[in-house]
Amino acid sequence: MPSRDQHRVVVLALDGVYPFELGIPARIFGAADDHYEVLTCTVDGGPVRTNADFTIGVEHGREVLATADTVVVAPVAPDRVAQDLPDAVAEALALIRPEARIVSICTAAFVLAAAGLLDGRRATTHWHMTDLFRRMHPQVELDPDVLFVDDGRVLTSAGAASGVDVCLHIVRKDQGSELANQVARRCVVPPFRDGGQAQYIEQPVPEAGAAGTAATRSWALERLHEPLALADLAAHARMSLRTFARRFHDEVGLSPGRWLIQQRVAHARHLLEASDLPVDQIAARVGFATGASLRQHLHTAIGVSPQAYRRTFQAAR
């Protein structure tokens, strides 16, 4: 029997649910060394139709939402998206405790927005649904270029596999990057995907034979401690500055500078968790000029100081 000391994740399956995304929380959190208990429910405890040619039965009704530490709302087919929530869905969401974390995958952002849970918040959803979302919910600050948005209590993610990204992010946030990386390896997925969903938006196919930036990204990751400039990256890729910057953004969804900061912060987090190195030494190893620079970038990324981050995860370890 699962221990109630575990963090309870309750996944809500609505009519027309995508079965792939519905299974993501159980797969990711279930691989996190028993830190999480995952339950799946429907609004009435009965089976729900999927967007495929089968129906899914569950063990729980909406009452388990009141016991959740985290609620994940699975996405539904686009033709099920509506301006207003059915009464039964609204009543189910009303059971969620005020302190519980709420997560949407893909089109489930429409559900959270219709419930008023995204009012005034930054959020994301599948890039293909951007225009409809903005028309329906102008009160939400939509960012269609990212894989997920962590806005504190409420997290939203983009299409399909971005549900994996946001669940891994939660494991990393709760338990540290070491366990999140282990979970990723067990599930044979990247522990952290570069960039955002901008790289998946339909756009013209690159010219035949056009060089990419993947080799340069790998080269840069081995040299994070060096003061890499855009000119260094472009020279390695044998491209002009303008061509490299454009191609990099097309492939990754971020500028080279923003991507480098992201990678340096990720490496710094690992060193804070796994070593006792002073902050200034960690800053030098990951390519930030000073400890103050590391503190600023870490606070911008996750809202805490290096010392607070280290205390949290080294105590857990």
Buried (B, 14 or more C-beta within 10 A) or exposed (E): EEEEEBBBBBBBBBBBBBEBBBBBBBBBBBBBEEBBBBBBBBBEBEBBBBBEEEEBEBEBBBEBBEBBBBBBBBBBBBEBBEEEBEEBBBEBBEBBEEEBBBBBBBBBBBBBBBBEBBEEBBBBBBBBBBEBBEEBBEEBBBBBBBBBBBBEBBBBBBBBBBBBBBBBBBBBBBBBBBBBBBBBEBBEBEBBBBBBBBBBBEEEEEEEEEBEBEEBBEBBEEEBBEEBEBEBBBBBBEBEBEBBBEBBBBBBBBBBBEBBBBBBBBBBBBBBBBEEBEBBEBBBBBBBEEBEBBBEBBBEBBEBBBEBBBEBBBEEE
